[in-house]
Amino acid sequence: MLSKDACRAIVLLAVALAVSPAAAGQGRDYISIVGSSTVYPFATTVAEQFGKTTRFKTPKIESTGSGGGMKLFCAGLGIETPDITNASRRIKKSEYATCRKNGVREITEVKIGYDGIVLANSKEAPRMNLSKRDIFLALAARVPAPDGGEKLVANPYRTWKEVDPALPDTRIEVLGPPPTSGTRDAFVELAMQGGCSTFAWIKTLKKTDKARFKGICHTIREDGAYIEAGENDNLIVQKLEANPRALGIFGFSFLDQNGDRIQGSLVDGEAPTFENIASGSYPVSRPLFFYIKDAHVGVIPGMREYVAEFTSDRAWGEDGYLADKGLIPMSAGERQRYAADAAALKPLILDDAGN
């Protein structure tokens, strides 16, 4: 049986053969990165800094969404596949299995910090003050019947005032990410499921009928109240300006960068601020990641150096340039641990539960 080092050498040789001089001449002498639209501005900032300060080319980054990025990343090894994928939620067990099935057997996970998911609207409109229950009732496909009881009905709510008399009498219209987005995954888990669980009889289903619980809490309505707006968060900001009655869902960094044009709704009384997300008091927040295809390191030029730049205190530290872009830094201990794992290319191992 071949040793681990021997197996790795064979994989590296296969990737190296794929990076032929002709292919390199066509431009595959740069790092290829795909994935999350939320992580995209952070990765782009690091890539630009990396391109300016090293001898390597600036990495090429595509905003494909977390799910789309994982699909491309896990397709296999070689120059036609990405080297790194960004994700606004952790890799799923099914994605990890697909990677391994396709020969991408050694992956290093790097958590880069935290982000809040905001529901924002134009500053031309009143600022919304929503509970997680309001969010669930406004956007779920099926909700508990308004007259009470343990019965579900197709969502009857058309205005925010119908959801809660204290809210504005305006039509429910929310622009949000598609199913391939990690922001969508995190939003339904943190906001929708959080609001869904405020109904005691639904909450008990999490233990007795997990599939039904998830079906109720995670299924977004498709009658026009929720509008899939793609992976371009900047486009959502533009649409909110054009339609002050609408709300948009995206990461805190886009709110931070467009604070003169849009405002974030309060959720359960907490504003989506840097301080509230960092402290954990803002209820709709999540970690952000990128994943390294270990077999490409040492073959694709500059990968170790790019990762070292991203995991440096000047980038992701409390006073780093990514904090200026809206990234919520991890604790010093977490940064140290993930930087060490990244430098060592520590392979990710998921158990049957996805942990």
N, C-alpha and C positions, 0 to 999 in steps of 0.2 A: 504494500500500500504506500502511495506517495505521501511524503510529509506535507504539512501545511505550507511550508516555504516553497517546496517544489511545485505544489499546485498553483501557488500564487505566481511563481516564475512562468509557468506555462500560460496562465491567463494574461500576464503582462506581455509575453511574447506574441500572443494572438492579437492583442490590441495594438501592439507596436507594428505588426505586419499590416494591420488595417490602415494605420497612418502611414501610407506610402509617401515617397517624395512627391509624387504627382498630386496626391490628395492634399499634402501640406502646401504645395504650390497653389492650390485652389483656395487656400485660406483656412484650412482646419488646423492652424497652428495657434488657435485661440481657445479659450474656455467657452463652452456652450452651456447656458443656464436657462431653465424654463421654470414654470410654476406660478405660484400665488401672485395675484395682482396686489395684494396687501404688502407682501414682502418686496415686490418689484422696486419701489422707490428706494428702499434701503439698500438692496443689492446693487441697484444702478449707481447709487452714490459711492458705494465701496468700489465698484468696478471703475468708475471714473477716476477716483483717487489712485487706485492700483495702476491704471494705465498711464497716469501722469508721473508716478514716482518710481516705477520699475522699468526694466528692459522688456517686459512682456506686453503683448497687445491687450487692449481693453476687451474684457469678455463681452460676448454677445448674449443679451438677455431678452427672453420673450415672456410676455405675460399671458399665460395659457390657463390660469386657474390651478388650484392645488390638485384637483383630480386629473385634469388634462396633463399637467406636468408629470404626475406619477405614472400615468400611462406611457408617456414618451420615455421617461427615465427607466422604467422597468422593462422596456421592450427588448433589451439585450445590451451587449458590449459592442464597442467599435465607434468609429468617428461619425457615423450617421445617427448616433444616439447622444443625448445630453450627458454632460459630466456631473452636473449638480442640478437638483430641483428644489425650489423654494416651496414652502407649505405654511398655510395659516392654520393648520391643525396637524396633529401627529399622524404619521403614516398608519394606514389601516392594516389589519391583519391580512385581509385579502390582497392588498397591494404588495405587502411584504412577501406573500406566497407567490404572487406573479413574478416579482423580481427574481426570486430564487429559482423558479421554474425556467426562467429565460436566461439563467446563467449569471445574473447580477446577485452574487451570493454574499458579497462583503460590502456593507453600506455603513457609513458613519453618520450618526444623527447629531446635529448641532442646534441646540436651542439658542436663539439670539436675543430674546427679550419678550416683552409682553405688549399687547395691543388691546384697545377697547373697541367693541363694535358699537357704532352710534346710529341712531335714527335722527337724521338732521333735516332741517328745512330752511327755506330762505329767510334771511333776516327781515324781509318785507312782511312776514307773517308772525303771528304770536308763537312764542316758544311753547312746545308741548311738554306736559308733565304726565308721563305714562307710568303705569305699573306693569310688571311682567304679565299680570292677568289681562290687562287692557290689550297688550300686544298679541297675546294668544287669541283672545276673543275677536280681535280685528282681522287676524290673518289666517287662522286655522280653517281648513276645509269643512270640518264638522266640529260643532261646539255643543256644550250642554244646552238643553232646551231652556229658553228664557223663563219659562214658568216653573223651573226647578225639577227635581227628580233626576234619576240616573238614566237619562235618555239623551242620545245625540241627535242633532238635526243639522241639515245643510246650513252653513253660516248665513244667518238672516240679516246681519248687520251691514248697513250701507254707509252710515255716517259715524264719526267718532262719538258724537253725542248719544247715539243709540247704544254704544258700548258702555259709556259712562256719562251721565248727565252733566258732569263737571267739565267735559271736554268740548271743543268747538263743534258747531253744527256744520261740519264740512265733510265732503265725501272721503271715504277711506281710499287713499291712492298712494301706494308705497312702491318705489322703484328699488329693486334689489337684485342680488347676484343669482346666476343660474345654478342648477344642481351640481355642476362640476366645481363650484367654488368652495374653498375651505371656509370662507366667510359665511356662506350659506349654511354649511355644516355646523359651524360654531354658533351661529345665530339661532338655529332651530333647537340646538341642545341647551344653550344658556338662557335665551329669552323665551322662546315658545314653550319648551319643556318646563322651564321655571314657572311660567304662568299657568300651564296646564296642571301642574302638580299642586296648585292652590285649591283644586277641587279634590276633596278627600277621597271620593269614590274612584276617581281616575288614578290618584296617587297609589292606591292599593293595588292597582293592576300591574304596577312595576314589578311586584313580587309574584302575583298570581297568573298574569298573562302578559309577559313582557312584549310580545309581538303586537298585541292590541294596544298596549300603552304607547308604544312607539308610533304606531299607525295614527293614533289620535293626536299625539303631541307634536309630531314632526311633519305632518302633511299640510302643506300650504294651499290655500284656496286658489282656484284657477278660473275665477269668474270675472277677472279684470281688476279686482282690488289690489292684487299684487302683480306688478309688471316686471318681468325679467328684463334687466337692462344691460346684460352682458358683463364682461370683465373689466370694462373701461370705467373706472371710478370717476375720472375727470369728466366724462360725459354725463354721469349722474349729477354732478355738481352743476353743470350747465343747464340740465333739464330742471333742476330745482329752482334755479334763478328764473327760468322761463315760466314755471308753474309754482307759485308760492304756496298753493294748497297742498302740494305733494310732499311726502317724506322720502328720504333715501337712506339705504343701508350701506355702510362701508366702514373701513377701519379708521381709528382715531387720527392716524397720520394725515388723512385727507381733510378731516375737519381742521386739524391744526394748521395745515397749509392754506386753508381757504376760510379762515376765521373772520375775514372781513366781508364774506359773502353769505355764509351759512352759519347756523347755530345748532348745537346738539341738544336733543331732548333730554330732560331729566328722566331717569328710570328708577323707580322706587325711591324717588326723592333725591337721588344722587346725580350730580352733573358729570358728564364725561370729560374730566380734566386729567392732566398728566398726574397730579398728586393723588386724585381719587383712584385712578387705575393702578398706580404704583402701590398704594396702600391696601388695595383689594376691596375698598368700599363701593366702588362702582361695580354693579352686579353682572355686567355683560362684557367680560374681558377674557382673554385667552393667550396662551403662549404661541410664539412664532418659531419656525424652524427652517433649516435647509439640510439637505441630505447629499452626501458625497458618494460618488461611485468610486470606491477605493481602487479598483483595477485600472482606472484611468490615470491615477496619480503616478507621476514619474514617466508618463507617456505623453499626455497632453501638457504642453508647456505652461508653467506658472500656477498649477493648481495648489500646491502647498503654500506658495507665496500669497495667493488670493485668500485662502482660508486664514492664513496668519494675519493678514490685514484686517479681515472681517472680525476676528476674535481678539484684536488688540484693544487695549483700553482707550486709545485715541479714537477708535471707531465706536465700539459698543459700550464704553464706560459711562459713568454717571455724567461726566462732562464731555463725552465724546461727540463727534460730529453727527452720529445717528440720532442722538437725543434731540439735536436741533431739528431733525426731520420728523420727530414725533414718536420715535421708538422709546418704549418704557424699559429702562435697563433692568437686568437681573441684579441680584445681590452680588457682592464681590466674590463670595464663596461659589455661587453658581457659575459665574463667569470663569473663574479659575478652573473649575471642574470641566466645563464644556470645552474650554480652550485646550486643556491637557488632552482630553479625549480626541479632539480634532487633530491635534499635532501628532498623536500616536496612531491615528486612523483606527480607533477602537471600534470593532464591528458591532452593529446593533443586533441584538438577539431578542426576538419576541417570543413569548410563550403562547400557549393555546388561547389564553384570554386576551392576547394582544398587549401584554405589559412588558 
